[in-house]
Amino acid sequence: MMKNASPAVSSKRIRKWDIFRVFLRSFFMQSVWNYRSLISVGFGVCLIPIVKRLYSDEQSRKEFLGRHLKFFNSHPYMASYALGVSIRLEEAFAAGETDACEKLERLKNLLISILGAVGDRLFWFTIKPFSLLAGVSALFLLSDSGFGGLALAGAFLLYNIPHFYLRYNGILEGYEYGADIYKCFSNQRFRILRQAYIWTGAIAFVLFLIILIVKLGSENILFLGAMTGAAVLSGVCYHVTRKFYFTVALTLILFIIAGIIVA
């Protein structure tokens, strides 16, 4: 492990404005993704406001950025927690805490799996699919009223409110907890949020089915029966597999087959 030379002790403190600038840069973290170091280049770019704040000499700035160009990967939204931890420990290192960078390197290696697992489960497997489901259901329900645009806007907000919140708050919490960041990831931390989205999507889907049944029930009883059977089968499939996209694909295939048979 390469040891970091102790920089000249800095009395400068990180400001909220510096953290906000890191937050804005975090939206482009994946723009320089590469197979060698994954998101580490974008991660380092996010921290440029911090290095400019802490150091004025070129050598210290090079060493700072070099520490963050090593291999690193994370869920892109949850990487904010790693950014906050990095800011806290880099500030400590600049203030004379010589072992802060070694702590940071170990923590970042540990956070790779934690942030990836938490972020994938929360966003890719819960918030994203159920926001999409709620948006499509609302679009169908409002399609005849001229308010379809509100359904799309609602789906956008439903997905991005937790996204924006965790992207910014993760930096703040990472900076606050520093090396104790593990306290932010208890088993129950995101349980309520996940359940809220699951129930929202489920209620929207039930309303969608009710309206669809009312509209089609009087027109084609065979198609209604086939559609109901496909919906029940897809519900059982999701309960067993917990794979949302597989369930959606299976439902569409069954709908198509039912439509061909009935036609």
Backbone torsions as a table, in degrees:
resi	resn	phi	psi	omega
1	MET	NA	130.3	-179.7
2	MET	-75.6	128.3	179.6
3	LYS	-86.5	142.6	-179.1
4	ASN	-91.9	130.1	176.4
5	ALA	-67.6	141.3	-179.6
6	SER	-70.2	127.3	179.2
7	PRO	-79.7	170.8	172.2
8	ALA	-63.3	133.1	-175.7
9	VAL	-60.3	129.1	-178.3
10	SER	-109.2	138.1	177.9
11	SER	-98.0	1.4	-178.0
12	LYS	-73.4	140.2	179.6
13	ARG	-112.6	149.2	178.6
14	ILE	-72.3	135.0	179.6
15	ARG	-102.3	163.5	176.7
16	LYS	-62.0	-33.0	178.4
17	TRP	-63.8	-37.4	177.1
18	ASP	-63.5	-42.9	179.5
19	ILE	-65.5	-38.8	178.5
20	PHE	-64.4	-37.6	177.5
21	ARG	-66.2	-37.0	174.5
22	VAL	-62.9	-42.1	178.1
23	PHE	-57.9	-46.5	179.9
24	LEU	-62.4	-40.8	179.7
25	ARG	-68.7	-26.0	-175.8
26	SER	-64.4	-21.5	177.7
27	PHE	-66.2	-19.7	-178.0
28	PHE	-109.3	17.2	-176.0
29	MET	-58.9	-36.5	-176.8
30	GLN	-87.7	0.0	-176.9
31	SER	-68.7	-20.2	177.4
32	VAL	-118.7	33.8	177.2
33	TRP	-61.1	140.6	178.0
34	ASN	-146.9	161.2	-175.1
35	TYR	-72.5	-21.2	-176.0
36	ARG	-79.5	-49.2	-175.8
37	SER	-123.8	7.5	177.6
38	LEU	56.4	-113.6	-173.7
39	ILE	-97.3	10.4	-172.9
40	SER	-64.7	-35.3	179.4
41	VAL	-64.4	-47.4	176.8
42	GLY	-62.2	-35.9	177.3
43	PHE	-61.4	-45.0	178.7
44	GLY	-65.0	-38.6	178.2
45	VAL	-62.3	-37.8	178.2
46	CYS	-59.7	-30.9	-174.7
47	LEU	-90.0	2.5	-179.8
48	ILE	-57.0	-41.8	176.3
49	PRO	-59.1	-29.8	-179.5
50	ILE	-74.2	-44.8	-179.4
51	VAL	-64.7	-35.6	177.8
52	LYS	-68.0	-32.1	179.8
53	ARG	-74.3	-39.6	-173.1
54	LEU	-84.1	-34.5	-172.2
55	TYR	-127.0	143.9	176.3
56	SER	-110.5	-18.7	-178.6
57	ASP	-92.6	147.7	-173.9
58	GLU	-64.5	-39.7	-176.8
59	GLN	-63.2	-44.8	179.3
60	SER	-64.2	-35.8	178.3
61	ARG	-67.3	-40.2	177.5
62	LYS	-62.5	-44.2	179.6
63	GLU	-64.2	-39.0	177.9
64	PHE	-59.3	-53.6	-177.9
65	LEU	-65.6	-35.2	178.3
66	GLY	-60.6	-32.9	179.6
67	ARG	-67.4	-23.3	-175.2
68	HIS	-108.5	8.2	176.1
69	LEU	-97.6	1.5	175.3
70	LYS	-73.9	167.4	-177.2
71	PHE	-53.2	130.0	174.5
72	PHE	-156.5	141.9	177.1
73	ASN	-146.8	154.8	-178.0
74	SER	-170.5	165.8	166.8
75	HIS	-62.5	133.3	-172.0
76	PRO	-59.7	-30.8	179.8
77	TYR	-80.9	-39.5	-176.5
78	MET	-78.9	-10.0	176.5
79	ALA	-60.8	-16.7	178.6
80	SER	-58.6	-33.1	178.2
81	TYR	-64.7	-40.4	177.5
82	ALA	-67.2	-34.8	176.5
83	LEU	-62.8	-45.1	179.9
84	GLY	-62.3	-42.8	177.3
85	VAL	-61.9	-42.9	-179.6
86	SER	-62.0	-42.4	179.1
87	ILE	-61.6	-45.2	-177.8
88	ARG	-62.8	-47.4	-175.8
89	LEU	-77.4	-30.7	174.5
90	GLU	-67.5	-36.3	176.1
91	GLU	-64.6	-40.6	178.1
92	ALA	-65.0	-40.2	178.8
93	PHE	-64.2	-42.0	178.8
94	ALA	-65.9	-25.2	179.8
95	ALA	-86.9	-0.9	174.9
96	GLY	114.0	1.6	178.3
97	GLU	-82.1	96.0	-166.9
98	THR	-67.4	-24.5	-178.1
99	ASP	-94.7	6.5	-176.6
100	ALA	-64.0	-38.2	-177.7
101	CYS	-70.4	-34.7	175.9
102	GLU	-65.7	-40.5	175.3
103	LYS	-60.8	-42.6	-178.0
104	LEU	-63.1	-43.4	-179.6
105	GLU	-62.4	-41.9	178.4
106	ARG	-65.9	-41.5	-179.2
107	LEU	-64.8	-42.5	-179.7
108	LYS	-63.1	-37.8	177.5
109	ASN	-64.7	-37.4	178.1
110	LEU	-71.5	-35.3	-176.3
111	LEU	-72.1	-19.2	-179.1
112	ILE	-54.4	-51.9	-177.5
113	SER	-75.8	-37.5	-176.9
114	ILE	-65.7	-51.0	-177.5
115	LEU	-67.1	-35.6	177.9
116	GLY	-64.8	-46.7	-178.0
117	ALA	-66.7	-46.6	-179.2
118	VAL	-64.7	-45.5	-178.4
119	GLY	-65.4	-43.5	179.6
120	ASP	-62.1	-45.5	-178.3
121	ARG	-66.5	-40.3	-175.7
122	LEU	-74.7	-47.2	-174.5
123	PHE	-93.8	-56.7	-173.5
124	TRP	-69.2	-33.9	-175.2
125	PHE	-100.0	-10.8	-177.9
126	THR	-128.5	-68.4	-172.3
127	ILE	-64.1	-45.4	-177.5
128	LYS	-64.2	-54.9	-178.1
129	PRO	-65.0	-38.5	-176.9
130	PHE	-78.1	-26.8	170.9
131	SER	-66.8	-41.4	177.0
132	LEU	-62.6	-44.5	-179.8
133	LEU	-62.4	-44.8	178.9
134	ALA	-64.8	-40.0	179.8
135	GLY	-65.5	-44.5	179.3
136	VAL	-64.7	-41.8	179.1
137	SER	-63.5	-44.9	179.0
138	ALA	-64.9	-37.7	178.4
139	LEU	-62.5	-41.3	178.4
140	PHE	-66.1	-43.0	-178.0
141	LEU	-66.7	-32.7	-175.5
142	LEU	-101.3	4.0	-173.2
143	SER	-62.1	-32.5	-177.9
144	ASP	-88.0	-7.3	-175.5
145	SER	-98.1	-7.3	-178.5
146	GLY	83.5	7.5	-179.5
147	PHE	-109.8	26.7	-180.0
148	GLY	-59.9	-31.9	178.7
149	GLY	-62.4	-32.7	177.9
150	LEU	-66.1	-34.7	178.1
151	ALA	-64.7	-42.5	178.6
152	LEU	-65.5	-42.4	178.3
153	ALA	-63.9	-39.0	178.5
154	GLY	-63.7	-41.5	178.1
155	ALA	-64.5	-39.2	178.3
156	PHE	-61.6	-45.7	-179.9
157	LEU	-69.0	-39.0	-179.2
158	LEU	-58.8	-36.6	179.6
159	TYR	-82.0	-41.5	-168.8
160	ASN	-89.1	-16.9	176.2
161	ILE	-61.7	-52.2	176.0
162	PRO	-67.0	-31.1	178.3
163	HIS	-61.7	-53.3	-178.6
164	PHE	-64.8	-40.2	-178.2
165	TYR	-62.1	-49.9	-177.6
166	LEU	-70.6	-31.4	178.4
167	ARG	-64.3	-39.5	-179.9
168	TYR	-86.1	-47.0	-177.6
169	ASN	-65.8	-28.8	177.2
170	GLY	-61.6	-38.4	177.3
171	ILE	-65.2	-43.8	-179.6
172	LEU	-63.5	-44.2	-179.1
173	GLU	-69.4	-39.5	177.0
174	GLY	-61.4	-39.9	178.5
175	TYR	-68.7	-37.8	-178.8
176	GLU	-69.6	-45.3	-174.2
177	TYR	-86.3	-29.7	179.8
178	GLY	58.0	-124.2	-177.9
179	ALA	-67.1	-13.4	178.1
180	ASP	-95.4	25.6	-175.3
181	ILE	-60.2	-23.6	-179.1
182	TYR	-58.1	-23.1	-179.8
183	LYS	-66.2	-17.6	-179.2
184	CYS	-81.8	-8.6	-171.4
185	PHE	-122.2	49.5	174.2
186	SER	-71.0	163.5	-176.6
187	ASN	-61.4	-30.1	-175.7
188	GLN	-95.6	1.0	-171.3
189	ARG	-57.1	-47.0	-174.9
190	PHE	-111.1	13.2	-175.6
191	ARG	-64.3	-45.6	-178.1
192	ILE	-63.1	-41.6	179.5
193	LEU	-62.5	-44.4	179.4
194	ARG	-62.7	-44.6	-179.2
195	GLN	-65.1	-37.3	178.8
196	ALA	-61.1	-42.2	-179.7
197	TYR	-72.5	-36.5	177.8
198	ILE	-63.1	-45.1	179.8
199	TRP	-68.4	-38.3	177.5
200	THR	-60.8	-46.8	178.7
201	GLY	-64.4	-40.1	-179.2
202	ALA	-65.6	-44.3	179.2
203	ILE	-63.6	-43.0	178.8
204	ALA	-61.7	-39.8	-179.3
205	PHE	-68.0	-39.5	178.2
206	VAL	-63.7	-43.8	177.0
207	LEU	-61.2	-40.4	177.8
208	PHE	-59.9	-45.3	-179.9
209	LEU	-65.1	-40.6	-179.3
210	ILE	-61.8	-48.3	179.6
211	ILE	-62.5	-41.2	-179.0
212	LEU	-65.4	-40.3	179.0
213	ILE	-65.0	-41.9	179.0
214	VAL	-62.4	-40.9	-177.8
215	LYS	-71.5	-39.2	-173.4
216	LEU	-97.2	-16.6	-174.1
217	GLY	-59.6	-39.5	-178.1
218	SER	-81.0	-13.0	-175.9
219	GLU	-94.4	-41.4	-174.7
220	ASN	-151.2	97.5	-176.0
221	ILE	-67.3	-31.7	178.7
222	LEU	-67.1	-44.6	179.2
223	PHE	-64.3	-38.1	177.9
224	LEU	-61.1	-43.7	178.8
225	GLY	-64.3	-42.3	179.2
226	ALA	-64.5	-40.8	-179.9
227	MET	-65.4	-42.2	178.9
228	THR	-63.1	-42.6	177.8
229	GLY	-62.5	-40.7	178.6
230	ALA	-64.5	-39.4	179.7
231	ALA	-65.5	-43.1	179.2
232	VAL	-64.1	-43.7	-179.8
233	LEU	-63.8	-40.1	179.1
234	SER	-67.0	-35.9	176.8
235	GLY	-63.5	-42.4	176.6
236	VAL	-63.6	-40.6	-179.8
237	CYS	-61.7	-43.9	-179.8
238	TYR	-67.4	-38.0	179.6
239	HIS	-62.2	-34.5	-177.7
240	VAL	-82.9	-45.4	-172.4
241	THR	-94.1	-27.8	-174.5
242	ARG	59.3	28.8	178.3
243	LYS	-111.6	103.4	-172.4
244	PHE	-64.4	-51.1	-174.4
245	TYR	-67.1	-35.2	175.4
246	PHE	-63.3	-41.0	179.2
247	THR	-64.9	-42.7	178.1
248	VAL	-62.2	-44.7	179.5
249	ALA	-62.3	-42.5	179.0
250	LEU	-63.2	-41.6	179.3
251	THR	-62.2	-44.7	179.1
252	LEU	-62.0	-43.0	179.3
253	ILE	-61.5	-43.6	179.4
254	LEU	-65.6	-37.9	176.4
255	PHE	-61.4	-44.3	-178.9
256	ILE	-63.8	-45.2	179.0
257	ILE	-61.5	-43.3	179.2
258	ALA	-62.8	-40.6	178.9
259	GLY	-63.8	-39.7	179.2
260	ILE	-66.1	-43.0	-178.8
261	ILE	-65.0	-46.3	-178.1
262	VAL	-66.3	-38.7	-179.7
263	ALA	-65.1	NA	NA
